Each structure stands twice: as structure tokens, then as C-alpha cells.
């Protein structure tokens, strides 16, 4: 009995801690670690020539030709390629537990690639910018130049005006690099990390950080034109349209600021975060919210025009075609809505969570789901035309 | 089941911690410390009961040893007599474990809260949205500052300082309440058990976020303080000394419970 008494306590503690490990470490969709869900990424698509390019959850940049996929050709077909991003040194990006566990493993890519000229640019969670030849996927340059040097995890996407690429990073800096060469033009140190995509318009770059600061800087010099402190951090990519800057914050607001002064025009309160990028067309803002609603808001006044309730939170940035608005909830149900009224025309269940921004060409919508497949959905017919696995080698 | 857990335990703790950190100038480490103190205060009645129960169990050790010798070949009778002894003394042998058992869900919820609140990865940050209250205080606090005294609270401490602190404080706490056994075999086993738990927690500290280890260290220190005042000094814990200890005075304190038991004989 005395022996039992001595061992009950440690055995119980061990059991419960093991349970904690099992529940909290292992039961993370898509593989986790003891410091939370692994960084899987949620890159969207960029289109150039006849290919679509995206960053995969396995740390690859893949360019595929939708017509080759429709014909079910062996990958890589003509114009198709993939490039494997080198794994980071453990601990170099966001701590020992969220860096790759071995030199052969990679991390997901959050940044949507962007094409300019004959190059495709992508930022990685391992803290590097890669400029790849758009036709062959061969590296033209890498920034920072040194192998082990990083700029901190890059979560937002790169933007470009053709001559310069701009991006924000976890090291709280906003960078401007010469697009053809990757040489640093300027950098600006903000007060906190930048995990969202900046926006450029008329020679001004707009960026928000996790310190609740919004900045407007000259794209030429990196000089601050105005800076605004808001009560909460910026949660969504920034969108510029007309005379205003739009973005969501962690206190559940969608802000509209005057783009030349930073003065608040209006703010719209949602039921949760506006995580996805707001999209603007013809005076209407389409803003997906984690409260399961997709709001159409008057860009001038900030008043609600209509809202559509999805089956679960909408993480992914919706996409517009001529008359239709496509959105997908995190349960993987793709909705085709009338952009003018918000009425649902059809819904197509994909069955897997989609966090990546959608892309549309006419009535074909492309979604990169958490099952590592790209889905090409023919929304006119309401069917999945084909899938393409990013696990391809 | 997960929804019930999230609603009743995880969300109040998560939102409470985040709101507290916002009130404390975005200091999440300080929020964890204050939460730890609050948890220990809430558990104080149980801790007192545990301390008393432990003391009473210790005082019964000589009698239990006698029974073991007496009924060494009759385990069933031994069990009956032991239970009778416990009943007469008004002791529940498992009573001393309640504070520990009650803390388990707190540990789990705290672990989940730290992981979610500090959001080491963008996915963590995204999943946080579904567990937050619509409080301005909470929305304004996100994302949290994970730095505290040179630690990254969402990551394990790479320096091992926290692991050592967790191990040492837990060991001291256990030593304060573990009486030395008269039987060498039991003494060996007791020493092993006293060492095993702290080593196990120290080992876990190497893999768990520093925020959880911070909770363990602070909780252990509070436990030591409570034990010091409620149990009457350092109990069975002996400070290592360079000078040779005189046998009699050292033994006086260490065998206090045994003597009490012997006198009762």
C-alpha cells in the first residue's frame, strides 16, 4: 500500500500530461507541434502567360498550366515547373519549435507569388525572397543574399509596381527591393511585425502592422507621408481604391481611411475579424468576415448594402467575375453569389478547408485546399473539373 | 465535448488572460503570474486540507509499518487493518491529491490558452478568432507580446534555466512534505519518487511553451510558501550544509512525526 501510495501521484501526473500532449500537440489538423499548429501556409495564385503560380504547403513554388491539367498531362508539361524552397535553419524564423525539424523538411508558403517581367517573386516563412525565372523556375536572385541570413518570417504577399518589389516582414520592417536585381532600395523599421500585405497606389505604399500602426510611405524614398495609430492591430491585407484605404482590424472593425491624409472616413463593425482582403468594385466593398458573413458595404458611406451568411467562417479572400462573386467558407463550401444582390446562385462543397485566396478565370474558380489539392471548379456546371496535388515531385 | 470544454474552461481562461495582459500594459507574462496566484488562492482550502492530510498520513507511518510487519503474509488482512486505521484517524488516503487533480484541467486550459493567445504561427492566430469574446479589451490586445524577462512565452526556453527552476522548486516542495523512511528500501523508493516527479516536469519544460513553465515555477513557489507557513517551517527539507551536522538536533526535526507516532504507541 505504501508503495502504491508513492506511485499514484506521479503515474497520475504522467498520464494527464501525456493526455495533454496527445490532445494538444498531436491533434492539430495537418500536423502540429507542442507549440501549436504547424505553419502550413495559404498562398493564393498569380497568373501570367498561360500558367497559374502558387506557393505550396510543402514549401514549393509551383507553376501549372490549367489547360494541361484539364488534359490530364503529366506534370511538368510545357511551361510548367516547380521549385523547392530550401528549409530554414531551425530557430531562424520564429523559434525552435516552428522551424523545420530536419534539413530536408520545408515550411508552407503564405505569400502569394507575384509576376513582373520575366520573374516571379515569392516571400517565404523561412524569411527569404526568391526571384525565379517565370518560364523555368530557376532562381535569379535571393534576398537576403547570405544563406543563413533571413528577414524573419514573411506572411503577407509581395507587391510590385514593375520596377520595385515591396513586402513587410516579421522583423517589423518594410522593404523595397529592385525587382530585376534584388538590391535593397530602402527599408523602414515599424513598431511591430508586419504579417499582412501592403498596397501601393500613386507612388505611395500603405502598410499596417501588429502594433496598431498604419503607414503611408513614398514608394520612391521610403519616407513616411503619414502614420496613424489605431486601437487595434491590422488583421487583413490592405486594399486601396479611389481615394480610400480599406483594411480589417482585430477589434472586429473594417476601416476606411482617406488615402492622402490617413483620416478616418468610416468604420464598419463585424461580428468577428475581417481577415480576408476586402475587394472593391464600382463603389462597393466586398468584405469576408470570420463571423460567417460576407458583407457588401457602400465604399463611400460605410453602410451595409447586403450580407450573405455562409455555413462557417470565411477565411479565404473572395473573388469577382463579371457578375458573380465567389466565396468559400472554411468548411470548403464554395458559394456563387449575385454580386449585385448577394443572392446565392449555387454552392459546391469541396469537402476540405480552404484558407488561401480564391482565383477565378471566367466561371472557373481555383481553390487551394488543406488537403494539398488545387481544385478547378466549373461554377457554371457546378462540378469540380479537376484536382492537382501540390505533393507532386 | 470539445465545445463544452471550450465554452466552460478554455474561453474564460483565454479571454481572461488576454484581457488581463491588456490591463497590465500588454504584459502576458505578468498576466500568467497573476492568474497563477489567483488559482492558488482559489485552491487554498484544498491545499490546507492536503497539508493536514499529508501530516496526518505521516503521523500514521509507524503504525502502518507495524501493521505491515504484523500482516506481511496476509495482504487482505493488511488492507483491512490499514483502511480501519485510516478510518479511525479520519483520513482519506487519496484526499491529499485533490489540489493536484483539480489543477490538471487548469494546466491543459492554460497550455491551450498560451498556444492560442501567443499564436506562434499564422494558423494559431487564425484559430484564436473563434475563441475570443467580443470585448474591446480583448480585440485591442491581439496579437499579444510574447516576450517576458528574455523568454519567448510561446516557445520552450532554450537556456534550460526554466527547466531547472521547475525541477528544483518542485523537488523542494516535495522534500518539505516527504518524511524520511526508516526502512532503507522504502527510503530509496521515496527518494526516487521525490526525484522522479521534478525530473519529469523539468523534462516536459524543455518541450512546452515557457508560459506554462512559468505557471509551474510560480505555482511551486507559492506552494513552498504555503507549506512553510501552514506546515511549520521547512518540514523535512534540509538545506545542504558544508559543515558536518550534529546528529541529534538534525534528527529532532526530521523524525518529529515518527516520534509522535512512537509516543502514541
Interface residues (C-beta under 8 A of the other chain):
Chain A: X1 X2 X3 X5 X6 X7 X8 X9 X10 X12 X13 X14 X16 X17 X19 X20 X23 X24 X34 X35 X36 X37 X38 X39 X40 X42 X91 X94 X95 X96 X97 X98 X110 X155 X195 X210 X212 X231 X232 X233 X249 X250 X251 X252 X271 X272 X273 X275 X290 X313 X315 X355
Chain B: X64 X68 X78 X79 X82 X93 X94 X97 X100 X101 X104 X107 X108 X111 X112 X115 X116 X119 X120 X121 X122 X123 X124 X125 X126 X127 X129 X130 X134 X136 X139 X140 X142 X143 X152 X154 X155 X156 X158 X186 X189 X190 X193 X196 X197 X200 X201 X204 X207 X208 X209
